[in-house]
Amino acid sequence: MSAALVDALRRIFDLGGPVVLLLGALSVLVLAVVLYKLWQFTAAGVGRHKALRRAVAAWDAGARAQARSDLQNSTSYLRPVIEMAIDGQTDAERLKAEAETRFATLERGFRVLDTVAQLAPLLGLFGTVLGMISAFQALQDAGSQVDPSVLAGGIWVALLTTAVGLAVAMPTTIVLNWFEARIDAERVLAGAALRTILAPTGDADPATQPGATAEPTHA
């Protein structure tokens, strides 16, 4: 650890106390989780379902062969679930459980962000209370020789922890809500796709059905 970093941490500790250092550590944790979730969402193809949507629409229209072809071009993490439905799995609860397993993987880390979003303001308030206690103790020790500037300085330092706590909590809440909104949209998409596969509105072409055979012709 460089001397400059140690000096910076010491100044932060002197100014805001251990609470500010703890909030700083939480902000680093939040940044790490957010970067990981962004990478995970990108790798899983969250929001990228064009080929899957085409496959579901083709299946709904009765074009079974086209639906299978489009699905093969999909890179969506939901593709295995849709393939199960197309291949004959009709248990809606089983399909829903398969989809939820994938959503649970994408939701890992949400609890950490939620905990930090709720804990950071409380830690900031806790630091402020400790700072105010110290400020009033200094006021009491001064007796009749009270210097208002000393009291004012103690109060603004105490309030610093609340500001830092809010600065950590607010962006964490915004990012968490964005992640949750994306997952909610994914759930809606998966539910609609599975309902369409299990109960299509179009009639399937018998020639495209697996194992279908041509009707015998009579002379």
N, C-alpha and C positions, 0 to 999 in steps of 0.2 A: 504494500500500500504506500503510495507516494506521500511525501511530507505535505504537499499542497492539499491532498485529500484529507489527511488527518487534521490539518489546520482548519479546513472548511468545516469538518464535522465538529471540531471543538467549538468553533464560533456558533454553529447552529445549536449545539448543546447549551452553551452559555446564554444564548438569546432566548430559546424556546424550551429548553429542558429536554428530558428524555422522551416526552410525549411527541415533540416535533420529530425527533429521530425515528420513533416508531412509525409515525405517519409517513415519513419519507421511505421507510422500508416497505410499508404497505403499498405506496405508489409504485415502487419498483416491481412488486409482486403483481399488481394490476397490469402494468405494462407488459410483463412477461406473459401473463395469461391471455391478454388481448391479442398480442402478436401470434401466439400459438393458435388461438381460435381462428384468426384470420387465415392463417396457413391451412388449418384443418378444413375450413369451409371451402377454400379455394381448391384444395386437393380432392375433396369429395364432390365438387361440382355443384354446390348448393346454388340454386337459382338457375342452373344451366340444364334445362330439360326440353330443349326444342325437339330433339329426335324422339324422346319419350312421349311428348305430347302428340307428335305426328303418329306414332305407333298406336296410341290410345284412340285417336280420332279415326284412324284407318280401321281398327278393330270395331269401333262403334258403327262404322259404315258398312261392315260386313266384309271388308277386304282383309282377310286373315293373312294371306301370304305377304301383302304389303306391310301389315302391322308387324309381322315377325322380322321382315327385312329392316324396317325403320328401327326396331328395338335393338337389333344387332349393332347399329351405328351409335347407340346411346352410350354416353359415358357417365350417366347419372348413377349415384349410389343407390337409387331406388330401382334400378333395372332388374336386379335379382328378384325383388318382390313382384314386379309386374310379370316377369317371366314365369314365376310360379303360378300366377293366376291364368296366364295364357296357356300354360302347359296342362291345365286341368284342375288345379287346386281351387276348390269351391268353398272351402271353409273360411268365411270372412274373418272370424276371430283369429285364426292362425295367420292369415295374411296381415291383419292389423298388428299382431304381436311381432311379426317379422319387421314391419315398418317401424314400430316403436323401439325395437332394439337398435335400429340405426339412428333414430332420433336421440335415444339416450346417449349414444356415443358422441353425437354432436353437442349435446347439452352438458357434457363434462366440463367443469370449470365455472359453470354459471353460479353454483353455490358459493364459490370463492368470491366472485365479483359481488354477489348479493350481500355476503357477509361484510365485505369491506365497505360497501355503500352504506350499510346501516351502522357499522362500528366507527367509521372515521369521524362523523360529527360528534358522536358520544365521547370519543377520545379527545377531540378538540375541546369540548365543553369541560371534560375532566381536567385537562391542562389549564384551562382558564380559571377553574375553581381553585386549583392549586396555586396558580399565580396570584390570584386575588388574596388568598390566605397569606401568602408571603408578603404581599404589598401592605396589607393591614397590620401584619406583625411588625413590619418596619415602621409603620406609622405609630404604632403603640410604643415601640422602643424609642422613637424620637421624642416622645413626650410633648413638652411645650415648644420644642425646637423643630417644629414641623416645616419641612420644605415641600411646597405643593408640587414642584417639579419632580421630586423623587417619587411621590405618590402617582403622578400622571405617567411617569416612565414605567413604573411597575404595572400599571393597569394596561397600557398598550402592549407591553410584552406578554401579559397574560392573555389578552384578546387575540394575540397572534396565533395561538394554538387553535382557536375556534376557526379562524380564517383558513389555516392550513387544512384543518379537518374538512371544511366545506369544499375547499379546492380539490381535495382528493375524492370526496364523495360524489360531487355533481357530475364530473365527466364519467366516473365509473357507472353511475346510474344511467346516463344517456347511452353509453356503449352497451350495457346489459340489456336495456330496453330494445335497442336495435337488433341485437342477437336474438332475443326472444321473439321479436316480430318476424324475423326471417324464418325461425323454426315453426312458428304458427302458420306462416304461408306454406311451408313445406308440408305440414300436416294436412292442410286443406287440399293441396295438390294431390297428395298420396291417397287421401280418402276419396276424392272425386275420380281419380284414375281407377282405383280398385272397384268402385261401384260401376263404372262404365264397362270394365272388363267382365265383371260378373253378370251384368245385365245390360248387354248392348242393345241399342235400338234398331240396328240394321240386321238384315238376314244374312247369314254367312253363305258364301258360295260353297256348296258341298264339295266341289272339286279341290278346294284348298284345305279341307279338314284333314287332320292327320289320320291315316288309315282309310281314307275314303276310296271307294272303288267305283268304277263306272258301272252304270246300270246295263244289264245285258239287253241286247237288241234282238228282236224277233223278226225273222224273215216274213 
